[in-house]
Amino acid sequence: MKAVESDGDVIAHIYDMTAPSGKSFPTPGHFAMQFGVGVIDEDWTSKPHIHKRVGREIEGTSEFIFIIEGRLDAVFYDEQEREVGRETLTDRMALLQLKGGHKLTFAKGTTYFELKQGPYKGRDWDKYEI
């Protein structure tokens, strides 16, 4: 994991998921977005369970992008609109954007998936361009 920071504030994490081992949630418990990753070495079944309806108050929008195959060039900005880092993600790498913003350039043919918190109330409500 590599952190992109601005004045000690975590803006994003970059994960190389080409060789995970075991099962883990690499995100700290206080992050508004959580994800797990794992390699299952033998058959495994979870215990039956129900997810409780619990209230959560989330400020801001987190975004998770996983590069299945291809390349993503990312430029990161803090909340003061300052560039704070640049990273290139390739096959089986992931980006967790926690705050601030970014400019994303995908290479032609790149396949990926993306997760964000909802509900989505439209581009103008969710973000602004710098």
Sine and cosine of phi, psi and omega as CSV:
sin_phi,cos_phi,sin_psi,cos_psi,sin_omega,cos_omega
0.00,0.00,0.66,-0.75,0.07,-1.00
-0.81,-0.58,0.73,-0.69,0.00,-1.00
-0.99,-0.14,0.63,-0.78,0.19,-0.98
-0.96,-0.27,0.85,-0.52,-0.11,-0.99
-0.79,-0.62,0.34,-0.94,0.12,-0.99
-0.66,-0.75,0.89,-0.45,-0.01,-1.00
0.78,0.62,0.67,0.75,0.03,-1.00
0.98,0.18,0.00,1.00,0.00,-1.00
-0.99,-0.11,0.80,-0.60,-0.02,-1.00
-0.97,0.24,0.86,-0.51,0.02,-1.00
-1.00,-0.07,-0.66,0.75,-0.06,-1.00
-0.38,-0.93,0.33,-0.94,0.16,-0.99
-0.85,-0.53,0.59,-0.81,0.10,-1.00
-0.91,-0.42,0.75,-0.66,-0.03,-1.00
-0.85,-0.53,0.73,-0.68,0.15,-0.99
-0.99,-0.11,0.94,-0.33,-0.10,-1.00
-0.95,-0.30,0.47,0.88,0.00,-1.00
-0.97,0.23,-0.37,0.93,-0.05,-1.00
-0.57,-0.82,0.83,0.55,0.05,-1.00
-0.93,0.36,0.38,-0.93,0.07,-1.00
-0.74,-0.67,0.62,-0.78,-0.01,-1.00
0.90,0.43,-0.35,-0.94,0.06,-1.00
-0.87,-0.49,0.68,-0.73,0.03,-1.00
-0.39,-0.92,0.35,-0.94,0.20,-0.98
-0.92,-0.39,0.98,-0.17,-0.10,-1.00
-0.97,0.25,-0.11,0.99,-0.01,-1.00
-1.00,0.04,0.67,-0.74,0.07,-1.00
-0.88,0.47,0.49,-0.87,-0.07,-1.00
-0.86,0.51,-0.42,0.91,-0.04,-1.00
-1.00,0.09,-0.14,0.99,0.03,-1.00
-0.92,0.40,0.60,-0.80,0.01,-1.00
-0.95,0.32,-0.28,0.96,0.03,-1.00
-0.82,-0.58,0.75,-0.66,0.00,-1.00
-0.86,-0.51,0.54,-0.84,0.16,-0.99
-0.54,-0.84,0.46,-0.89,0.03,-1.00
-0.88,-0.47,0.37,-0.93,0.02,-1.00
-0.56,-0.83,0.50,-0.87,0.01,-1.00
-0.18,-0.98,0.31,-0.95,0.15,-0.99
-0.86,-0.52,0.84,-0.55,-0.03,-1.00
-1.00,-0.08,0.92,-0.38,-0.07,-1.00
-1.00,0.10,-0.30,0.95,0.04,-1.00
-0.50,-0.87,0.29,-0.96,0.01,-1.00
-0.78,0.63,0.66,-0.75,-0.03,-1.00
-0.54,-0.84,0.70,-0.72,0.06,-1.00
-0.79,-0.61,0.75,-0.67,0.04,-1.00
-0.96,0.28,0.38,-0.92,0.13,-0.99
-0.95,0.33,0.62,-0.78,0.05,-1.00
-0.84,0.54,0.68,-0.73,-0.02,-1.00
-0.41,-0.91,0.32,-0.95,0.05,-1.00
-0.87,-0.49,0.68,-0.73,0.08,-1.00
-0.99,0.11,0.84,-0.55,-0.02,-1.00
-0.93,0.38,0.49,-0.87,0.14,-0.99
-1.00,0.09,0.98,-0.18,0.00,-1.00
-0.88,-0.48,0.57,-0.82,0.03,-1.00
-0.99,0.16,0.66,-0.75,0.08,-1.00
-0.71,-0.71,0.68,-0.73,0.08,-1.00
-0.96,-0.30,0.88,-0.48,-0.05,-1.00
-0.88,-0.47,0.73,-0.68,0.04,-1.00
-0.93,-0.38,0.81,-0.59,-0.01,-1.00
1.00,-0.02,-0.05,-1.00,-0.01,-1.00
-0.79,-0.61,0.83,-0.56,0.14,-0.99
-0.99,-0.13,0.43,-0.90,-0.07,-1.00
-0.62,-0.79,0.73,-0.69,0.02,-1.00
-0.87,-0.50,0.82,-0.57,0.02,-1.00
-0.82,-0.57,0.81,-0.59,0.03,-1.00
-0.92,-0.40,0.84,-0.55,0.03,-1.00
-1.00,0.07,0.94,-0.35,0.05,-1.00
-0.95,0.32,-0.78,0.62,0.03,-1.00
-0.41,-0.91,0.70,-0.71,0.03,-1.00
0.81,-0.59,-0.53,-0.85,-0.06,-1.00
-0.54,-0.84,0.65,-0.76,0.09,-1.00
-0.77,-0.64,0.83,-0.56,0.12,-0.99
-0.98,-0.20,0.84,-0.54,-0.07,-1.00
-0.87,-0.49,0.70,-0.71,0.15,-0.99
-0.91,-0.40,0.78,-0.63,-0.08,-1.00
-0.96,-0.28,0.60,-0.80,0.01,-1.00
-0.79,-0.61,0.63,-0.78,0.09,-1.00
-0.99,0.12,-0.03,-1.00,-0.07,-1.00
-0.95,0.31,-0.16,0.99,0.09,-1.00
-1.00,-0.10,0.19,0.98,0.05,-1.00
0.94,0.34,0.34,0.94,0.05,-1.00
-1.00,0.00,0.67,-0.74,0.10,-0.99
-0.93,0.36,0.78,-0.63,-0.06,-1.00
-0.84,-0.55,-0.01,1.00,0.04,-1.00
0.11,-0.99,0.31,-0.95,0.06,-1.00
-0.67,-0.74,0.68,-0.73,0.02,-1.00
-0.60,-0.80,0.52,-0.85,0.13,-0.99
-0.92,-0.39,0.80,-0.60,0.04,-1.00
-0.94,-0.33,0.65,-0.76,0.04,-1.00
-0.80,-0.60,-0.22,-0.98,-0.10,-0.99
-0.66,0.75,0.78,-0.63,0.10,-0.99
0.88,0.48,0.55,0.84,0.15,-0.99
-0.93,-0.37,0.37,-0.93,-0.06,-1.00
-0.70,-0.72,0.47,-0.88,0.04,-1.00
-0.84,-0.54,0.78,-0.63,0.15,-0.99
-0.89,-0.45,0.96,-0.27,0.02,-1.00
-1.00,0.00,0.84,-0.55,-0.08,-1.00
-0.98,-0.20,-0.59,0.81,0.01,-1.00
-0.34,-0.94,-0.01,-1.00,-0.05,-1.00
0.95,0.31,-0.60,-0.80,-0.03,-1.00
-0.41,-0.91,-0.15,-0.99,-0.04,-1.00
-0.32,-0.95,0.28,-0.96,0.21,-0.98
-0.88,-0.48,0.81,-0.58,-0.06,-1.00
-0.90,-0.44,0.76,-0.65,0.07,-1.00
-0.84,-0.54,0.92,-0.39,0.01,-1.00
-1.00,-0.08,0.72,-0.70,0.10,-1.00
-0.95,0.32,0.54,-0.84,0.03,-1.00
-0.81,0.59,0.71,-0.71,0.04,-1.00
1.00,0.05,-0.04,1.00,0.01,-1.00
-0.92,0.39,0.70,-0.72,0.13,-0.99
-0.92,-0.40,0.64,-0.77,-0.10,-1.00
-0.41,-0.91,0.21,-0.98,0.27,-0.96
-0.73,-0.68,0.41,-0.91,-0.13,-0.99
-0.69,-0.72,0.64,-0.77,0.07,-1.00
-0.79,-0.61,0.64,-0.77,0.11,-0.99
-0.64,-0.77,0.33,-0.94,0.13,-0.99
-0.95,0.31,0.49,-0.87,0.10,-1.00
-0.88,-0.48,-0.01,-1.00,-0.02,1.00
-0.97,0.24,0.35,-0.93,0.02,-1.00
-0.99,-0.14,0.86,-0.51,-0.06,-1.00
-0.96,-0.29,0.31,0.95,0.04,-1.00
0.95,-0.30,0.44,-0.90,-0.08,-1.00
-0.85,0.53,-0.70,0.71,-0.06,-1.00
-0.92,0.40,-0.49,0.87,0.04,-1.00
-0.98,0.22,-0.55,0.83,-0.18,-0.98
-1.00,0.02,-0.50,0.86,-0.12,-0.99
-0.39,-0.92,0.23,-0.97,0.15,-0.99
-0.66,-0.75,0.44,-0.90,-0.03,-1.00
-1.00,-0.01,0.56,-0.83,0.04,-1.00
-0.92,-0.40,0.00,0.00,0.00,0.00
